[in-house]
Amino acid sequence: MQEESLEQIDLNISGMTCSSCVATVEKSLNKVPGAKATVNLATETAHILVPEGTSPKSLIEAVTKAGYTAKLRTDETESFSRSRGMGIRVLLSALLTIPVVVLSMWHSVHHKVDDYILEQLRNLNIPEPLYSATGWLVIGLTAPVVLIIAWPIHRAALRNLTHPTMDNLISLGALSAFSWSIYANSTGAGDIYAEVAASVVTFIVLGRYLESRAKKRAGSALAHLLSLNPKEVTILRGGEEIKAPIANLQIGDRCVVRPGDRIPTDGVIIEGVSAVDNSLLTGESLPVDVHPGTNVIAGAINTSGRLVIEARRIGNDTELARITKMVLTAQGEKAPIQKLVDRISSVFVPIVIALSIATFAAWYFLDNPIQDAVRAAVAVLVIACPCALGLATPVALLVATGKGASQGIVLRKTSSLEIAPKITTVVLDKTGTLTTGVMKVQSITVPDLGKNSPGISQHDLLMAVHSLENESSHPIAGAITRYLSDQGIGRKSLSDFVDTPGQGVAARVSFGESSLPVLIGTPESIRRATVSLHPDIEAAIAAARLRGNSLAVVAVDGVAVAVFEVGDSLRSDAAATIKAFQEGKIQIWLITGDNEAAAHQIALEVGIPTKNVIALATPERKIAKIKELRASGEKVLMIGDGINDAAAIAEADLSMALGTGTDTAIASADITLLRNTLGTAISAINLAKSTLRIIRGNLGWAFIYNLIGIPIAALGLLNPMYAGGAMAASSLFVVLNSLRLNRTTTLAA
């Protein structure tokens, strides 16, 4: 089935505690005809692709049958802001457990309390209780912890009897210790382990509470991104300002944005001058000046003046919505390393239960006291921690996507984090990638013509050029018009305007009392219209062509008087970025559709070797070169921005698209760079390296912890109470270790 015929449904899942739960929920959802589900433990969500027309009800029912609860996710921020209300449970559990531990662990206190209780019972002529009076007090205090506070754990364990999860281990361990305590205190068969049952539950509840808070912190950056869109908008209708829900805004509506407010839509400024802060979207630190005609995006903050904006893209079509969708889709995807962990985790709990039974049997049949056999078996159940395995990857990815989004790096595929550190070759496009993609006036040459001069001042000449180019729609004319406007150059009146495609524009311009013909066009067209070009103009033309730039030659009354060189500008950080790649032992290729002169000039300026430059490249040539590099063993990163880059982007091992580029390129790329700087690509790779280090550290800890902890528990060298604390600490360690990414101020390699 083609993915184009599928639709996406996202669910919030409640009740998952470890990777075994994830496997169970995924398996249940994938049984729905045509469904392809991935479940994220860190965000407690399910991302499902289903055939169009599939009812969400069937998916929710599948989750319910598996023993969990689900609801349709309607608000993207739900996954990061829900509270389980564990605080009160933790407090009550601790208040009951502390005296249990004190009475159980400090024998002098235990005996004093026991003697006091027995004395009071004798004074009241009440028969002495079986074995230990203090034991019954301890069991009484433990009962609410094990039977009431831990009830959600037991309920989950009952639901998951056919597919055991971490809840089954905790439930079995706590109930075994509690039941043994009742039996032992009734018969005098041995020591009671009520403190084990109480402390295990308390540690688990505390651990999950802290883990929940830590996961919320892990998603804080992402949650903030998802909450940027205003809920209300002030719309101008009939000259009146009307406040309305954002859903009421239509394309073409004009809305008012006051200082301090967020811009509610992608649009163009109609009235007002201000500066907008895009930092929360792109990571840019400085506000950008805006004025009528400037495009703005939803979520940015208007810092000063009142603005009137005409809506161009609304709702799910805005830039912010597009970023949000990419980030959430990435969260629903499993990285390859996570798939391996899930396969291991799916058999982890059954193996631990089998080891616990084997431990009890070994201790018992080797003629050890039965309480020692129970103690060792319970310790094995409690020490095992599939939670750490389940959280090792998704929490790190959650932090990484949030951290990246706050720095203008949007991960469309989390698998890219595993590929990025392996990159050996970067392929770059020129226009819009190494350069800004915006045509600008690079230079103006006005030679001293002496007696051949038409007799007008340079200022009048620039005004005449502004007048003609303002009437043209050609990109070169637009660049010249913007430049002259920014310089404060006015315009003159003109007549007999003519625009000849491929040649240029001509008109008669008023210079005081006289009116002279002015022609602006290509060097070839001007040569045909004049006798000769001044040597300075010829030199300027030759130099511009060497740089691959465009030209507009100006002639007044049949005399060539000026030449405008117009071209794309090199990004300010292009050379530094290339140098950083090369210092990281990554080779650079420039493959562009531009001519040889332009390609080699840019390569020279940024430090790309001439042998690694391919000019006049078609999309097919770009793909062929990337295939050739990959076939030779290179791991290729393609960075581009245009429609002609989309196919090459799809062919590379890893791809990045500049957010200023086309939707086609962005939709094809693994990572979108929202900052208008090429150096963000370096930050993206460094983020990937840091994240992969965290994930490997998490997994290494989770495996080593279980590998060492379970045998120690099986040998009877670990008190089950301490095992419970270690297990809770293990899960918390993984989450807190992942949060180190959030504290990183500079994404260093």
SVG drawing of the C-alpha trace seen along z (x, -y; Angstrom):
<svg xmlns="http://www.w3.org/2000/svg" viewBox="-18 -74 59 104">
<polyline fill="none" stroke="black" stroke-width="0.4" points="0.0,0.0 1.4,-3.4 1.9,-5.9 0.0,-8.5 -3.2,-6.5 -2.8,-6.5 -3.8,-9.1 -2.2,-9.8 -3.9,-9.3 -2.3,-10.1 -3.4,-8.7 -2.5,-9.5 -1.8,-6.2 -2.1,-5.8 -0.8,-3.0 2.6,-2.2 5.5,-1.8 8.2,0.0 9.3,1.1 7.3,4.3 4.2,2.2 5.3,0.4 5.7,3.7 2.2,4.8 0.5,1.6 2.2,1.6 1.3,5.3 -2.3,4.6 -2.6,1.5 -0.8,3.3 -3.6,6.0 -6.1,3.4 -6.3,4.0 -3.8,1.8 -2.5,0.1 1.2,-0.7 1.9,-2.0 4.9,-3.2 4.5,-3.9 6.7,-6.4 7.2,-5.6 8.7,-9.1 5.7,-11.0 3.1,-8.3 1.7,-8.5 1.0,-6.3 1.6,-7.5 -0.5,-5.4 -0.7,-5.4 -4.0,-3.8 -6.0,-3.5 -8.2,-6.5 -11.6,-6.1 -10.3,-4.0 -12.2,-4.9 -10.1,-6.0 -12.6,-4.1 -11.2,-0.8 -7.7,-1.8 -8.8,-2.9 -10.6,0.4 -7.4,2.3 -5.5,0.4 -8.2,1.0 -8.3,4.8 -4.5,4.8 -5.1,3.5 -4.3,-0.2 -6.4,-3.3 -6.2,-5.6 -7.8,-8.8 -7.5,-10.7 -4.9,-13.4 -6.5,-16.7 -4.0,-19.1 -0.3,-18.6 0.8,-19.9 -1.1,-17.2 1.8,-14.7 4.1,-17.1 1.8,-18.7 -0.3,-15.9 0.1,-15.3 -0.5,-12.0 -1.2,-13.5 1.4,-11.2 2.5,-13.7 -0.1,-12.7 0.5,-9.0 4.2,-9.5 3.6,-11.5 1.2,-9.0 3.4,-6.1 6.4,-7.7 4.5,-8.6 3.5,-4.9 6.8,-3.4 9.2,-5.4 7.9,-3.9 7.8,-0.5 11.5,-0.7 12.5,-2.1 10.7,0.6 12.0,3.4 15.6,2.3 16.5,1.1 16.0,4.1 16.4,2.1 13.4,-0.1 11.6,3.0 12.0,4.8 11.1,1.7 7.9,1.3 7.1,5.0 7.5,5.0 5.4,1.9 2.5,3.4 2.6,6.7 2.5,4.9 -0.5,2.9 -2.3,6.0 -1.6,7.8 -3.0,4.8 -6.2,5.0 -6.4,8.8 -6.1,9.3 -4.5,12.5 -1.0,12.0 -0.8,12.1 0.9,14.8 4.7,14.3 5.5,10.6 3.1,7.8 5.3,5.2 5.3,7.4 1.5,7.1 1.9,3.3 4.4,3.2 2.2,5.4 -0.8,3.1 1.1,0.0 2.3,1.8 -1.1,3.0 -2.4,-0.4 0.9,-0.9 0.8,2.5 -2.9,2.9 -4.2,-0.6 -1.3,-2.9 0.1,-0.1 -3.3,0.8 -2.7,-0.8 0.4,1.4 -1.5,4.6 -4.3,3.6 -1.8,3.2 -0.2,6.5 -3.5,8.3 -4.3,6.8 -0.9,7.9 -0.8,11.5 -0.5,12.8 2.3,10.3 4.2,9.5 5.6,6.0 7.5,4.3 4.3,3.9 4.1,7.7 7.6,7.8 6.8,5.0 3.4,6.5 4.7,10.0 7.7,8.9 5.6,6.6 2.8,9.1 5.3,12.0 7.1,10.1 3.8,9.0 2.3,12.4 5.4,14.0 5.4,11.5 1.9,12.4 2.8,16.1 6.1,15.7 4.6,13.5 1.7,16.0 3.9,19.1 7.3,17.9 8.7,19.3 11.3,16.6 11.9,12.9 9.2,10.7 9.8,8.6 7.0,6.1 9.6,3.2 10.6,4.7 7.1,4.6 6.4,1.1 9.8,-0.4 9.6,1.2 6.2,-0.4 7.4,-3.7 10.6,-3.7 8.6,-2.9 6.0,-5.5 8.6,-8.1 10.7,-7.1 7.8,-7.4 6.8,-10.7 10.3,-12.1 10.5,-10.4 7.3,-12.0 8.5,-15.5 11.8,-14.9 10.1,-13.8 8.0,-16.9 11.2,-18.9 12.6,-16.9 9.7,-18.0 9.6,-21.5 11.4,-23.1 9.2,-21.1 6.0,-21.9 6.9,-25.6 7.3,-25.4 3.9,-23.7 2.2,-26.5 3.5,-29.4 0.4,-29.9 -2.0,-32.4 -5.5,-31.2 -7.2,-34.5 -6.7,-37.1 -7.9,-40.7 -9.4,-40.9 -10.2,-44.2 -13.7,-44.0 -15.5,-47.0 -13.0,-49.3 -13.6,-47.7 -11.3,-45.5 -13.0,-42.3 -11.4,-39.7 -12.1,-36.2 -10.8,-32.6 -7.9,-31.9 -10.0,-29.4 -12.2,-32.2 -9.3,-33.8 -9.5,-33.4 -7.0,-33.9 -7.1,-37.6 -8.3,-38.8 -6.4,-41.7 -5.4,-41.3 -4.0,-43.8 -0.9,-42.8 0.1,-45.1 3.5,-45.4 4.3,-42.3 1.7,-40.1 2.5,-37.0 1.9,-37.1 -1.1,-34.8 -0.6,-33.8 1.8,-33.7 1.2,-36.9 2.4,-40.2 2.6,-43.5 0.1,-46.0 0.6,-48.8 3.2,-49.7 6.9,-49.5 8.3,-47.3 10.9,-44.6 9.8,-41.0 11.5,-38.4 11.8,-35.0 14.2,-33.5 11.7,-30.8 11.2,-29.6 14.5,-29.9 17.0,-30.5 18.0,-33.9 19.0,-36.1 18.3,-39.5 14.9,-40.9 14.3,-41.6 13.1,-45.0 9.8,-44.8 7.8,-47.2 4.9,-47.2 5.6,-44.4 7.6,-42.2 6.5,-38.6 6.1,-37.4 5.4,-34.0 3.0,-32.8 4.5,-32.6 7.0,-35.5 6.7,-38.3 6.0,-41.9 8.4,-43.9 7.4,-47.5 5.0,-49.2 1.4,-48.3 1.2,-46.1 -1.7,-45.3 -1.0,-41.9 -2.9,-40.3 -3.2,-36.5 -1.7,-34.5 -1.4,-31.0 -3.6,-29.9 -4.2,-26.9 -2.3,-23.8 -0.7,-25.6 1.5,-28.0 5.2,-27.6 4.7,-26.9 2.2,-24.2 4.5,-22.7 7.4,-22.6 5.1,-21.2 4.0,-18.4 7.5,-17.5 8.7,-17.4 5.7,-15.3 6.1,-12.9 9.8,-12.5 8.7,-11.7 6.4,-9.0 9.3,-7.3 11.6,-4.8 15.3,-5.1 17.0,-1.8 18.8,-1.5 15.4,-1.7 14.0,1.2 16.8,3.4 16.2,2.5 12.5,3.2 13.2,6.7 15.4,7.3 12.8,5.8 10.0,7.9 11.5,11.0 13.1,9.3 10.3,9.6 9.5,13.3 13.2,14.1 13.3,12.2 10.3,14.1 11.8,17.4 15.1,16.4 13.2,15.5 11.5,18.8 14.8,20.6 16.5,18.5 13.8,19.6 14.1,23.2 17.9,23.2 17.9,21.7 15.2,23.9 16.5,27.2 20.0,26.4 18.6,26.6 18.6,22.9 15.9,21.4 12.7,20.7 12.8,17.0 16.2,16.7 14.8,18.3 11.9,15.8 14.3,12.9 16.5,13.8 13.6,14.4 12.0,11.1 15.2,9.3 15.6,10.6 12.1,9.5 12.6,6.0 16.2,5.3 15.4,5.9 14.7,2.7 13.2,2.9 12.1,-0.8 15.7,-2.0 15.9,-0.1 12.6,-1.5 13.4,-5.1 17.1,-5.1 16.4,-6.1 13.0,-7.9 13.7,-10.4 17.1,-11.4 15.4,-11.8 12.6,-13.9 15.2,-16.2 17.2,-16.4 14.2,-17.3 13.2,-20.0 16.8,-21.3 17.1,-21.3 13.8,-23.0 14.9,-25.8 18.0,-26.3 16.4,-26.3 17.0,-22.6 13.9,-20.5 14.4,-16.8 11.9,-15.2 13.4,-11.7 15.0,-10.8 17.0,-8.1 19.1,-11.0 20.7,-11.3 22.3,-7.9 23.5,-8.7 24.9,-12.2 28.0,-11.3 29.0,-8.9 29.0,-11.5 32.3,-11.6 31.2,-13.7 29.0,-16.8 27.5,-17.8 26.4,-21.4 24.2,-23.3 25.3,-26.9 22.4,-29.2 20.4,-29.5 22.8,-27.2 26.3,-28.7 24.7,-31.9 21.6,-33.7 19.6,-33.2 18.6,-36.9 19.7,-39.0 21.6,-42.2 23.5,-45.0 27.1,-44.1 28.7,-47.1 28.0,-50.2 30.5,-51.5 30.1,-55.1 33.1,-56.1 34.3,-59.7 33.1,-60.2 34.5,-63.7 33.2,-65.4 31.1,-62.3 29.0,-62.7 25.3,-63.4 25.5,-66.2 23.5,-64.9 24.6,-64.5 25.1,-61.1 22.2,-61.6 19.9,-62.4 21.2,-59.3 20.4,-57.0 16.9,-58.6 16.4,-57.8 17.5,-54.2 15.1,-53.9 12.2,-55.2 12.7,-52.7 13.5,-49.6 10.5,-50.3 8.3,-49.6 9.9,-46.3 9.2,-42.9 12.6,-41.3 14.5,-40.0 17.5,-42.2 15.3,-45.2 13.8,-44.3 17.3,-44.1 18.3,-47.5 15.0,-49.0 15.4,-47.7 19.0,-49.0 18.1,-52.5 15.1,-52.7 17.3,-51.7 19.7,-54.5 16.9,-57.0 17.1,-57.7 13.8,-59.2 12.2,-58.7 11.6,-61.0 8.7,-61.2 9.0,-59.2 7.1,-58.6 7.1,-56.2 8.1,-53.2 8.9,-50.0 9.8,-46.6 11.5,-44.2 12.0,-40.7 15.6,-39.5 16.7,-43.0 15.9,-45.5 13.7,-48.6 13.6,-52.0 11.8,-55.3 12.1,-59.1 13.0,-60.7 12.6,-64.3 15.8,-66.0 14.7,-69.5 13.6,-71.2 14.9,-68.5 13.8,-65.0 16.3,-62.3 16.0,-58.7 17.3,-56.2 17.9,-52.5 18.8,-49.8 19.6,-46.4 22.1,-43.6 25.7,-44.5 24.8,-43.1 21.6,-45.2 23.5,-48.3 26.3,-47.7 23.8,-47.6 22.3,-50.9 25.6,-52.8 28.8,-53.4 31.2,-52.0 31.5,-51.2 34.0,-53.0 37.0,-50.7 35.9,-51.0 32.5,-49.6 34.0,-46.8 36.3,-45.9 33.3,-45.9 31.4,-43.6 34.3,-41.2 34.9,-41.1 31.2,-40.5 31.0,-37.6 34.1,-36.0 32.2,-36.1 29.1,-34.7 27.0,-37.8 24.3,-39.5 24.6,-42.9 22.5,-45.9 24.1,-48.5 22.6,-52.1 22.7,-54.3 21.5,-57.9 20.9,-59.6 22.9,-56.9 25.9,-56.9 26.7,-54.0 27.1,-55.8 26.9,-53.1 26.9,-49.4 25.1,-47.7 26.5,-44.3 23.8,-42.2 24.4,-38.8 23.7,-36.4 25.6,-37.1 27.7,-34.6 26.4,-33.6 28.4,-35.3 29.3,-32.1 29.8,-29.9 33.6,-29.9 33.7,-29.2 31.3,-26.4 33.3,-24.8 36.4,-25.1 34.6,-23.4 33.6,-20.5 37.1,-20.1 38.6,-20.2 36.3,-17.3 37.8,-15.3 34.7,-15.7 35.3,-16.3 33.2,-18.9 31.6,-18.8 30.0,-21.8 27.5,-20.6 25.5,-23.4 23.5,-24.2 25.3,-27.5 28.1,-28.1 31.7,-27.2 32.9,-30.7 30.3,-31.3 30.9,-27.8 34.6,-28.1 34.6,-31.6 32.3,-30.6 34.5,-27.5 37.6,-29.7 36.0,-32.1 34.9,-29.4 37.8,-27.1 36.4,-24.1 39.0,-22.4 38.5,-23.0 38.5,-19.2 35.4,-18.9 33.3,-21.3 30.8,-20.2 29.1,-23.1 26.1,-23.1 24.8,-20.0 21.3,-18.7 19.3,-17.1 20.2,-13.7 23.9,-14.6 23.6,-15.4 21.9,-12.1 24.5,-10.2 27.4,-11.8 25.8,-11.0 25.3,-7.4 28.9,-7.2 30.1,-8.6 28.0,-6.2 29.1,-3.2 32.7,-4.1 31.9,-3.8 31.2,-7.4 28.4,-8.5 26.9,-11.4 25.1,-14.5 23.3,-16.6 22.4,-20.2 20.2,-22.2 17.1,-24.4 15.6,-24.2 13.2,-22.0 16.1,-20.7 17.7,-19.5 14.8,-17.4 15.8,-14.3 19.4,-14.5 18.2,-15.1 16.2,-11.9 19.2,-10.0 21.7,-10.9 22.3,-9.0 21.4,-12.2 19.8,-15.4 19.3,-18.9 17.2,-21.6 17.4,-25.3 14.1,-26.5 14.2,-29.5 14.1,-27.0 11.2,-25.4 8.5,-23.2 9.6,-20.4 13.1,-20.3 12.0,-20.7 9.5,-17.8 12.2,-15.6 14.9,-16.4 15.7,-14.6 16.6,-17.8 15.3,-21.3 17.5,-24.3 15.4,-27.3 18.2,-29.7 19.3,-31.7 22.9,-30.5 24.7,-27.5 26.6,-27.0 23.4,-25.5 24.3,-22.3 27.4,-22.0 25.2,-22.5 22.8,-19.8 25.7,-17.3 27.0,-18.1 23.6,-17.7 23.4,-14.3 26.8,-13.3 25.9,-14.5 22.5,-12.7 24.1,-9.5 26.6,-9.7 23.8,-10.1 21.8,-7.2 24.8,-4.9 25.5,-6.0 21.9,-5.3 21.8,-1.8 25.2,-1.0 24.0,-1.8 20.7,0.1 22.4,3.3 25.3,3.2 22.9,2.4 20.8,5.4 23.8,7.6 25.4,7.0 22.3,6.4 20.3,9.5 23.2,12.0 24.0,10.1 20.3,10.4 20.1,14.1 23.1,14.8 21.3,13.3 23.7,10.4 21.2,7.7 18.3,6.7 15.1,6.4 14.4,3.0 17.7,1.7 17.0,3.4 13.7,1.4 15.6,-1.8 18.2,-0.8 15.6,0.0 13.8,-3.3 17.1,-5.2 18.1,-3.3 15.1,-4.7 15.6,-8.1 19.3,-8.1 18.4,-7.5 16.0,-10.5 18.3,-12.8 21.3,-11.8 19.2,-12.7 18.3,-16.1 22.0,-17.0 21.3,-17.8 19.0,-20.6 21.7,-22.1 24.1,-22.2 24.6,-25.8 26.9,-25.1 26.4,-22.0 30.1,-21.0 31.3,-17.9"/>
</svg>
